[in-house]
């Protein structure tokens, strides 16, 4: 494959065909050769192809050259390549330009890209603008995007715990891990413990971090299996769910492992978990 790419690269070094250069650039990028891909896309862009500017932005972003990628995406947009909006938003967000990222995500959404509305929704939610985030996510769902619909269902469940959301959460579970975890919680709350366990274990097997904490809680509170609960909490911690420290700490307290519990509470506090902080404070007051 490398020899074929090198041969094509030599043959097209002076090519005036943007389509050929873009095709080669895409193959080079897929092979991880971003600098060579960049050269192809840049030559095609100089020949006036708007798609090449978009691809050039992607190659620059893949190399961590965000500011240059922004310039390429802006050039692509100026040439009429509206697909560049969302990627521009992603790079601006990475660069810390949140206002610029919001404008870019809005541009993507208005161009018909539901992922643009979803990117805006997540960014707004991170800024504490929950109502505006909800509106943006619903715009993405209205365009028929299953991920956006799953996000809306999950956020609605978190706000209302309405069991009537079950069909929406079932539809969203394959598309958004939090929707699967919420479905597990709904099933548990409505007395269907065995099905809740199957749903959450399936999410865990798929590598979905969001399933481990509710799965551990179900093992502990409903099934009385403390060993499985501990294993689930520790798996969640390894997967990056810092809130599992708190629940694991509580389980260790019940087992009499006070030193281990304190260690878990402190790890949770260091990760910014308020529940772990309160647990540690209460524990230290004893």
C-alpha positions as CSV (number, residue, x, y, z in Angstrom):
1,X,0.0,0.0,0.0
2,X,2.8,2.4,0.9
3,X,4.6,1.8,-2.4
4,X,1.4,2.4,-4.3
5,X,0.8,5.7,-2.4
6,X,4.4,6.8,-3.0
7,X,4.1,6.0,-6.7
8,X,0.9,8.0,-7.0
9,X,2.4,10.8,-5.1
10,X,5.4,11.0,-7.5
11,X,3.1,10.8,-10.5
12,X,0.7,13.5,-9.3
13,X,3.4,15.8,-7.9
14,X,2.8,18.3,-10.7
15,X,-0.8,17.4,-11.3
16,X,-3.4,20.0,-12.3
17,X,-6.4,17.8,-11.6
18,X,-7.9,18.7,-8.2
19,X,-10.0,15.5,-8.1
20,X,-7.0,13.3,-8.4
21,X,-5.1,15.2,-5.8
22,X,-8.0,15.1,-3.3
23,X,-8.5,11.3,-3.9
24,X,-4.8,10.8,-3.2
25,X,-4.9,13.1,-0.2
26,X,-7.8,11.2,1.4
27,X,-5.9,7.9,0.9
28,X,-2.8,9.4,2.5
29,X,-4.8,10.8,5.4
30,X,-6.4,7.4,5.9
31,X,-2.9,5.8,6.0
32,X,-1.9,8.4,8.7
33,X,0.4,10.4,6.4
34,X,-1.1,13.7,7.2
35,X,1.8,15.9,6.0
36,X,1.7,14.3,2.5
37,X,-2.1,14.6,2.5
38,X,-1.7,18.2,3.4
39,X,0.5,18.8,0.4
40,X,-2.1,17.2,-1.9
41,X,-5.0,19.1,-0.5
42,X,-3.1,22.4,-0.5
43,X,-2.3,22.0,-4.2
44,X,-5.9,21.2,-5.0
45,X,-7.1,24.2,-2.9
46,X,-4.7,26.5,-4.8
47,X,-6.4,25.2,-8.0
48,X,-9.7,26.5,-6.6
49,X,-11.5,23.4,-5.3
50,X,-13.6,24.3,-2.2
51,X,-13.6,20.7,-0.9
52,X,-9.9,20.7,-0.9
53,X,-9.9,23.6,1.7
54,X,-12.2,21.5,3.9
55,X,-9.9,18.4,3.6
56,X,-6.9,20.6,4.2
57,X,-8.5,21.8,7.4
58,X,-9.0,18.2,8.5
59,X,-5.4,17.3,7.8
60,X,-4.1,20.4,9.7
61,X,-6.4,19.6,12.6
62,X,-5.2,16.0,12.7
63,X,-1.6,17.4,13.1
64,X,-2.7,19.6,16.0
65,X,-2.4,22.8,14.0
66,X,-5.7,24.3,15.0
67,X,-5.2,27.9,14.1
68,X,-4.1,26.9,10.5
69,X,-7.1,24.6,10.3
70,X,-9.4,27.4,11.2
71,X,-8.1,29.4,8.3
72,X,-8.6,26.5,6.0
73,X,-12.2,25.9,7.1
74,X,-13.0,29.6,6.8
75,X,-11.6,29.5,3.2
76,X,-13.8,26.4,2.5
77,X,-16.9,28.2,3.8
78,X,-16.1,31.3,1.7
79,X,-16.0,29.0,-1.3
80,X,-19.4,27.5,-0.4
81,X,-18.4,24.3,1.4
82,X,-21.0,24.4,4.2
83,X,-19.8,21.0,5.6
84,X,-16.9,22.9,7.1
85,X,-19.1,24.6,9.7
86,X,-19.1,21.7,12.2
87,X,-15.4,20.9,12.0
88,X,-14.7,24.6,12.4
89,X,-16.7,24.5,15.6
90,X,-14.8,21.5,16.9
91,X,-11.4,23.2,16.3
92,X,-12.6,26.5,17.8
93,X,-13.8,24.6,20.9
94,X,-10.5,22.9,21.3
95,X,-8.8,26.3,21.0
96,X,-11.0,27.7,23.7
97,X,-12.9,30.1,21.5
98,X,-16.4,29.0,22.8
99,X,-18.3,31.9,21.3
100,X,-16.8,31.2,17.9
101,X,-17.5,27.5,18.3
102,X,-21.2,28.3,19.1
103,X,-21.5,30.4,16.0
104,X,-19.9,27.7,13.9
105,X,-22.2,24.9,15.3
106,X,-25.2,27.2,14.7
107,X,-24.0,27.6,11.1
108,X,-23.8,23.9,10.7
109,X,-27.2,23.4,12.2
110,X,-28.8,26.1,10.0
111,X,-27.1,24.4,7.0
112,X,-29.0,21.2,7.8
113,X,-26.4,19.3,9.8
114,X,-28.1,17.9,13.0
115,X,-24.7,17.2,14.6
116,X,-24.1,21.0,14.5
117,X,-27.2,21.5,16.7
118,X,-26.0,18.7,19.0
119,X,-22.5,20.2,19.3
120,X,-24.1,23.5,20.2
121,X,-26.4,21.8,22.7
122,X,-23.6,20.1,24.6
123,X,-21.5,23.3,24.6
124,X,-24.4,25.3,26.0
125,X,-25.1,22.6,28.6
126,X,-21.5,22.8,29.8
127,X,-21.9,26.5,30.2
128,X,-25.0,26.0,32.4
129,X,-27.5,27.2,29.7
130,X,-29.8,24.2,30.0
131,X,-32.9,25.6,28.4
132,X,-31.0,26.8,25.4
133,X,-29.2,23.5,25.2
134,X,-32.5,21.7,25.2
135,X,-33.8,23.8,22.3
136,X,-30.7,23.1,20.3
137,X,-30.9,19.4,20.8
138,X,-34.5,19.3,19.8
139,X,-33.6,21.1,16.6
140,X,-31.2,18.3,15.8
141,X,-33.8,15.7,16.7
142,X,-36.4,17.5,14.4
143,X,-34.0,16.9,11.5
144,X,-34.3,13.1,12.1
145,X,-31.0,12.5,13.8
146,X,-31.3,9.5,16.2
147,X,-28.4,10.6,18.4
148,X,-30.0,14.0,19.0
149,X,-33.3,12.3,19.7
150,X,-31.6,10.0,22.2
151,X,-30.0,13.0,23.9
152,X,-33.3,14.7,24.2
153,X,-34.9,11.6,25.7
154,X,-32.0,11.3,28.2
155,X,-32.2,14.9,29.3
156,X,-36.0,14.7,29.6
157,X,-35.6,11.6,31.9
158,X,-33.0,13.4,34.0
159,X,-35.4,16.3,34.5
160,X,-38.7,14.4,35.0
161,X,-38.0,10.7,35.7
162,X,-41.2,10.2,33.6
163,X,-41.7,6.4,32.9
164,X,-43.6,7.4,29.8
165,X,-40.2,8.1,28.2
166,X,-39.4,4.4,28.0
167,X,-40.1,4.1,24.3
168,X,-37.8,7.0,23.5
169,X,-35.1,5.7,25.8
170,X,-35.3,2.2,24.2
171,X,-35.0,3.8,20.7
172,X,-32.1,6.0,21.9
173,X,-30.1,3.3,23.8
174,X,-28.1,2.1,20.7
175,X,-27.2,5.7,19.9
176,X,-26.3,7.4,23.2
177,X,-24.9,5.5,26.2
178,X,-26.6,7.7,28.7
179,X,-30.0,6.8,27.2
180,X,-29.2,3.1,27.9
181,X,-28.1,3.9,31.5
182,X,-31.3,5.9,31.9
183,X,-33.4,3.0,30.5
184,X,-31.7,0.7,33.1
185,X,-32.7,3.1,35.9
186,X,-36.3,3.3,34.6
187,X,-36.6,-0.5,34.4
188,X,-35.2,-0.8,38.0
189,X,-37.6,1.9,39.3
190,X,-40.6,0.2,37.7
191,X,-39.7,-3.2,39.3
192,X,-38.1,-4.9,36.2
193,X,-34.8,-5.7,37.9
194,X,-33.8,-8.6,35.7
195,X,-34.3,-6.6,32.5
196,X,-32.5,-3.7,34.0
197,X,-29.6,-5.9,34.8
198,X,-29.5,-7.2,31.2
199,X,-29.7,-3.7,29.7
200,X,-26.9,-2.4,31.9
201,X,-24.7,-5.5,31.5
202,X,-25.0,-5.1,27.7
203,X,-23.9,-1.5,27.9
204,X,-20.9,-2.5,30.1
205,X,-19.9,-5.2,27.6
206,X,-20.1,-2.6,24.8
207,X,-17.6,-0.5,26.8
208,X,-20.1,2.2,27.8
209,X,-18.8,4.0,30.9
210,X,-22.2,5.2,31.8
211,X,-23.6,1.8,32.5
212,X,-21.1,0.8,35.3
213,X,-22.4,3.0,38.1
214,X,-26.1,2.1,37.8
215,X,-25.1,-1.5,37.3
216,X,-23.1,-1.5,40.5
217,X,-26.0,0.1,42.4
218,X,-28.3,-2.5,41.1
219,X,-26.0,-5.4,42.1
220,X,-25.7,-3.8,45.6
221,X,-29.2,-2.5,46.3
222,X,-31.4,-5.0,44.5
223,X,-29.5,-8.2,44.1
224,X,-27.4,-8.1,47.2
225,X,-24.3,-9.1,45.4
226,X,-21.6,-6.9,46.9
227,X,-18.7,-8.6,45.1
228,X,-20.3,-7.9,41.7
229,X,-21.1,-4.4,42.8
230,X,-17.5,-3.8,43.8
231,X,-16.3,-5.2,40.5
232,X,-18.7,-2.9,38.6
233,X,-17.6,0.2,40.6
234,X,-13.9,-0.5,40.0
235,X,-14.6,-1.2,36.3
236,X,-16.4,2.2,36.2
237,X,-13.4,3.9,37.8
238,X,-11.0,2.3,35.3
239,X,-13.3,3.5,32.5
240,X,-13.2,7.1,33.8
241,X,-16.4,7.4,35.9
242,X,-15.1,9.4,38.9
243,X,-18.5,9.1,40.7
244,X,-17.9,5.4,41.2
245,X,-15.3,6.3,43.9
246,X,-18.1,7.6,46.2
247,X,-20.3,4.5,45.8
248,X,-17.3,2.1,46.2
249,X,-16.4,4.0,49.3
250,X,-19.8,3.5,50.8
251,X,-19.6,-0.2,50.0
252,X,-16.2,-0.5,51.7
253,X,-17.6,1.3,54.8
254,X,-20.3,-1.4,55.0
255,X,-17.6,-4.0,54.8
256,X,-15.6,-2.5,57.5
257,X,-12.7,-1.4,55.2
258,X,-12.5,2.1,56.6
259,X,-9.1,3.0,55.2
260,X,-10.1,1.8,51.8
261,X,-13.3,3.9,52.0
262,X,-11.4,7.0,52.9
263,X,-9.0,6.5,50.0
264,X,-12.0,6.2,47.6
265,X,-13.7,9.3,49.0
266,X,-10.5,11.3,48.7
267,X,-10.0,10.2,45.1
268,X,-13.6,11.3,44.4
269,X,-13.0,14.6,46.0
270,X,-9.9,15.1,43.9
271,X,-12.0,14.5,40.8
272,X,-14.5,17.1,41.9
273,X,-17.3,14.9,43.2
274,X,-19.4,16.8,45.8
275,X,-21.0,13.6,47.1
276,X,-17.6,12.2,47.9
277,X,-16.7,15.4,49.7
278,X,-19.8,15.3,51.9
279,X,-19.2,11.6,52.6
280,X,-15.6,12.3,53.6
281,X,-16.6,15.2,55.8
282,X,-19.2,13.1,57.6
283,X,-16.8,10.2,58.0
284,X,-14.1,12.4,59.5
285,X,-16.6,14.0,61.9
286,X,-17.1,10.6,63.6
